[in-house]
């Protein structure tokens, strides 16, 4: 009973704190400005166009309540204030995402009992929904393929057999790509087969092409994270991957989320199969 009372009091404290930070438009503009970097009153005025009197009175209150510190003429957020603002930004983004893509989310599986990161899908920011159409019925899968074949570091989880697998292997072997992909076991066998069929006498430019097959863990997401964007595809509630629409974002926090999801799957099994090495040995390169 005491624990429940303590939890309730703690919850009320947090609620009151969030309410204080957000119930004044002027105060919230100042806090948002300081979230990006410390600033003077003049700099805050220049960025927000708020009146000097409003800025100084609100800053005085924020300093008194230990949300902001002042050093010389510069103001900056306390660490706990920054964390509270981050929660507010996440909550706002979460609500906006759910409102805009509620139909998409309701028709797909966006949770996994064993993995934590997938459940935070709504935290992806600055996102677009790419859907197949009459002009290009393959737009969603082409978006996945294009992102997989980017130069540089790319990490992916793939749950469908791409009809252009052989062409993708050839393309990747001839550019400076660093590709790691997690796939179901039967897909790994399919990729290995196409790797053995690839014949060449040209030195390989590929940095890395590794696959990790998972036998027991169900994969309910298609994920591709390049150095520039993230693409996410989901499984319908009926159990099959929806090839007609994907989510895409270039936001850095979205890509960080994608890497977190990839890592959670990656640690479920040790070891990769080196496709580049298979191609190299098979062609005596």
C-alpha positions as CSV (number, residue, x, y, z in Angstrom):
1,X,0.0,0.0,0.0
2,X,2.9,2.4,0.9
3,X,4.6,1.5,-2.4
4,X,1.4,2.4,-4.3
5,X,1.1,5.7,-2.5
6,X,4.7,6.5,-3.3
7,X,4.2,5.7,-6.9
8,X,1.1,7.9,-7.0
9,X,3.0,10.8,-5.4
10,X,5.9,10.4,-7.9
11,X,3.4,10.3,-10.8
12,X,1.7,13.4,-9.6
13,X,5.1,15.2,-9.3
14,X,6.0,14.3,-12.8
15,X,2.6,15.3,-14.1
16,X,2.8,18.7,-12.3
17,X,6.3,19.2,-13.7
18,X,5.3,18.4,-17.3
19,X,2.3,20.7,-16.9
20,X,4.5,23.5,-15.7
21,X,6.9,23.1,-18.6
22,X,4.1,23.0,-21.3
23,X,1.2,25.2,-20.0
24,X,2.9,28.5,-21.0
25,X,3.6,29.0,-24.7
26,X,6.3,31.6,-24.0
27,X,8.0,29.3,-21.4
28,X,7.9,26.3,-23.8
29,X,9.4,28.4,-26.7
30,X,12.3,29.5,-24.4
31,X,12.9,25.9,-23.3
32,X,12.8,24.6,-26.8
33,X,15.3,27.3,-27.9
34,X,17.6,26.3,-25.0
35,X,17.3,22.6,-25.9
36,X,19.3,23.2,-29.1
37,X,22.1,25.2,-27.4
38,X,22.8,27.6,-24.5
39,X,21.7,31.2,-25.3
40,X,21.6,34.8,-24.0
41,X,18.4,36.8,-23.7
42,X,19.3,38.6,-26.9
43,X,19.8,35.3,-28.8
44,X,16.5,33.9,-27.5
45,X,14.8,37.1,-28.6
46,X,16.3,36.8,-32.1
47,X,15.3,33.2,-32.4
48,X,11.8,33.3,-30.9
49,X,10.8,37.0,-31.5
50,X,9.4,37.0,-27.9
51,X,9.4,40.3,-26.0
52,X,12.4,40.9,-23.8
53,X,10.2,41.4,-20.7
54,X,8.5,38.0,-21.2
55,X,11.9,36.3,-21.8
56,X,13.5,37.7,-18.7
57,X,10.6,37.1,-16.4
58,X,10.2,33.5,-17.5
59,X,13.9,32.8,-17.3
60,X,14.0,34.2,-13.8
61,X,11.2,31.7,-12.8
62,X,13.0,28.8,-14.5
63,X,16.2,29.6,-12.8
64,X,14.5,29.8,-9.4
65,X,12.8,26.4,-9.9
66,X,16.1,24.9,-11.0
67,X,15.1,24.1,-14.6
68,X,17.7,26.5,-16.1
69,X,21.1,27.7,-15.0
70,X,22.8,31.0,-15.7
71,X,26.5,31.5,-16.3
72,X,27.6,35.1,-17.1
73,X,24.8,36.2,-19.5
74,X,24.1,32.8,-21.0
75,X,21.3,30.4,-20.0
76,X,21.3,26.6,-20.4
77,X,19.0,23.7,-19.5
78,X,19.7,21.5,-16.5
79,X,20.1,17.8,-17.4
80,X,16.8,16.8,-15.8
81,X,15.0,19.5,-17.8
82,X,16.5,18.3,-21.0
83,X,15.3,14.8,-20.2
84,X,11.8,16.0,-19.5
85,X,11.7,18.0,-22.7
86,X,12.8,14.9,-24.6
87,X,9.9,13.0,-23.2
88,X,7.5,15.7,-24.2
89,X,9.0,15.8,-27.8
90,X,8.7,12.0,-28.0
91,X,5.1,12.0,-26.7
92,X,4.1,14.7,-29.1
93,X,5.7,12.9,-32.0
94,X,4.1,9.6,-30.9
95,X,0.6,11.2,-30.9
96,X,1.2,12.8,-34.3
97,X,2.5,9.5,-35.8
98,X,-0.5,7.5,-34.5
99,X,-2.9,10.1,-35.7
100,X,-1.5,10.2,-39.2
101,X,-0.8,6.5,-39.7
102,X,-3.5,4.9,-37.5
103,X,-4.9,2.8,-40.3
104,X,-1.5,1.5,-41.3
105,X,-0.6,0.6,-37.7
106,X,-3.9,-1.1,-37.0
107,X,-3.5,-3.4,-39.9
108,X,0.0,-4.6,-39.1
109,X,2.0,-6.2,-36.3
110,X,4.1,-3.6,-34.5
111,X,5.1,-5.5,-31.3
112,X,7.3,-8.4,-30.5
113,X,7.1,-10.0,-27.1
114,X,10.9,-10.7,-27.0
115,X,12.3,-7.5,-28.4
116,X,11.9,-4.0,-26.9
117,X,12.8,-1.7,-29.7
118,X,10.0,-2.7,-32.1
119,X,7.4,-1.5,-29.6
120,X,8.8,2.0,-30.0
121,X,8.0,2.2,-33.7
122,X,5.8,5.3,-33.3
123,X,8.9,7.3,-32.1
124,X,10.2,7.4,-35.7
125,X,10.1,11.0,-36.8
126,X,9.8,12.9,-40.1
127,X,8.5,9.8,-41.8
128,X,6.7,9.2,-45.1
129,X,4.4,6.4,-46.2
130,X,5.4,5.0,-49.6
131,X,2.7,3.0,-51.2
132,X,2.5,1.0,-54.4
133,X,0.2,2.5,-57.0
134,X,-1.2,1.8,-60.5
135,X,1.8,3.7,-62.1
136,X,4.3,1.6,-60.1
137,X,2.9,-1.4,-58.3
138,X,6.5,-2.3,-57.1
139,X,7.3,1.1,-55.5
140,X,7.5,-0.2,-52.0
141,X,9.8,-3.1,-52.7
142,X,11.9,-1.0,-55.1
143,X,12.4,1.4,-52.2
144,X,13.7,-1.5,-50.0
145,X,16.0,-2.7,-52.8
146,X,17.5,0.7,-53.5
147,X,18.2,1.3,-49.9
148,X,19.8,-2.1,-49.5
149,X,22.2,-1.4,-52.4
150,X,23.5,1.9,-51.1
151,X,27.2,2.5,-50.9
152,X,28.7,2.4,-47.4
153,X,27.3,0.7,-44.3
154,X,23.9,-0.9,-44.6
155,X,22.1,-3.1,-42.1
156,X,19.0,-5.0,-42.9
157,X,16.4,-7.5,-41.7
158,X,14.6,-9.2,-44.7
159,X,11.7,-11.6,-44.6
160,X,10.8,-12.0,-48.3
161,X,12.6,-13.5,-51.2
162,X,13.5,-10.7,-53.6
163,X,13.2,-11.8,-57.3
164,X,16.3,-9.8,-58.2
165,X,18.5,-11.6,-55.6
166,X,21.2,-12.6,-58.2
167,X,21.3,-9.1,-59.7
168,X,21.6,-7.5,-56.2
169,X,24.5,-9.8,-55.3
170,X,26.3,-8.9,-58.5
171,X,25.7,-5.2,-58.0
172,X,26.9,-5.2,-54.4
173,X,30.1,-7.1,-55.2
174,X,31.0,-4.4,-57.7
175,X,30.6,-1.4,-55.4
176,X,32.0,-0.3,-52.0
177,X,29.1,-1.5,-49.9
178,X,29.3,-2.9,-46.3
179,X,26.1,-5.0,-46.0
180,X,24.9,-7.1,-43.2
181,X,21.5,-8.8,-43.3
182,X,19.5,-11.0,-41.0
183,X,17.1,-13.5,-42.7
184,X,15.1,-16.7,-42.0
185,X,17.1,-19.9,-42.6
186,X,15.5,-20.8,-45.9
187,X,16.3,-17.3,-47.3
188,X,19.9,-17.7,-46.3
189,X,20.0,-20.9,-48.4
190,X,18.5,-19.1,-51.3
191,X,21.1,-16.3,-51.1
192,X,24.0,-18.8,-50.8
193,X,22.7,-20.6,-53.9
194,X,22.7,-17.4,-55.9
195,X,26.2,-16.5,-54.6
196,X,27.6,-19.8,-55.9
197,X,26.0,-19.0,-59.3
198,X,27.8,-15.7,-59.6
199,X,30.8,-16.0,-61.9
200,X,33.4,-13.2,-62.4
201,X,37.1,-12.6,-63.0
202,X,37.0,-9.0,-61.8
203,X,38.4,-8.2,-58.3
204,X,35.5,-7.6,-55.8
205,X,35.0,-4.0,-54.6
206,X,32.6,-5.1,-51.9
207,X,33.8,-4.3,-48.3
208,X,31.5,-6.9,-46.7
209,X,28.4,-8.9,-47.5
210,X,27.4,-11.0,-44.4
211,X,24.1,-12.9,-43.8
212,X,22.9,-14.2,-40.4
213,X,20.1,-16.9,-40.6
214,X,17.7,-17.1,-37.7
215,X,15.8,-20.4,-37.4
216,X,13.5,-20.1,-34.4
217,X,12.9,-16.4,-33.8
218,X,10.0,-15.1,-36.0
219,X,10.9,-12.1,-38.1
220,X,8.0,-9.7,-38.4
221,X,9.6,-6.7,-39.8
222,X,11.6,-5.6,-42.9
223,X,14.2,-3.1,-42.0
224,X,16.9,-1.4,-44.0
225,X,19.2,1.2,-42.4
226,X,21.7,3.0,-44.6
227,X,23.9,5.9,-43.7
228,X,21.2,8.2,-45.1
229,X,17.8,6.7,-44.5
230,X,15.7,4.0,-42.8
231,X,13.0,1.9,-44.5
232,X,10.6,-0.2,-42.5
233,X,8.1,-2.7,-43.8
234,X,5.6,-4.6,-41.6
235,X,3.7,-7.9,-41.5
236,X,0.0,-7.8,-41.8
237,X,-2.0,-9.3,-38.9
238,X,-2.8,-12.2,-41.2
239,X,0.9,-13.1,-41.0
240,X,2.3,-12.1,-44.5
241,X,4.6,-9.3,-45.3
242,X,2.9,-6.3,-46.9
243,X,4.8,-5.6,-50.1
244,X,2.6,-2.7,-51.0
245,X,3.7,-0.1,-48.5
246,X,6.8,0.9,-46.4
247,X,7.8,3.7,-44.1
248,X,10.8,5.8,-44.9
249,X,12.7,8.4,-42.9
250,X,16.0,10.3,-43.2
251,X,15.8,11.4,-39.5
252,X,18.9,10.6,-37.5
253,X,16.9,9.4,-34.5
254,X,14.9,7.1,-36.8
255,X,18.1,5.5,-38.1
256,X,19.4,5.1,-34.5
257,X,16.1,3.3,-33.7
258,X,16.7,1.1,-36.7
259,X,20.2,0.1,-35.6
260,X,18.8,-0.6,-32.1
261,X,16.2,-3.0,-33.6
262,X,18.9,-4.7,-35.8
263,X,21.2,-5.2,-32.7
264,X,18.4,-6.8,-30.7
265,X,17.9,-9.4,-33.5
266,X,21.7,-9.7,-34.1
267,X,22.5,-10.9,-30.6
268,X,20.0,-13.7,-30.8
269,X,22.6,-15.9,-32.6
270,X,26.3,-15.8,-33.0
271,X,28.2,-15.7,-36.3
272,X,27.6,-14.5,-39.9
273,X,28.0,-16.3,-43.2
274,X,30.5,-14.4,-45.4
275,X,29.0,-14.2,-48.9
276,X,31.8,-12.1,-50.3
277,X,34.3,-14.9,-49.2
278,X,32.1,-17.5,-50.9
279,X,32.1,-15.6,-54.2
280,X,35.8,-14.9,-53.9
281,X,36.7,-18.6,-53.3
282,X,34.3,-19.9,-55.9
283,X,35.9,-17.6,-58.6
284,X,39.5,-18.1,-57.4
285,X,39.9,-14.3,-56.8
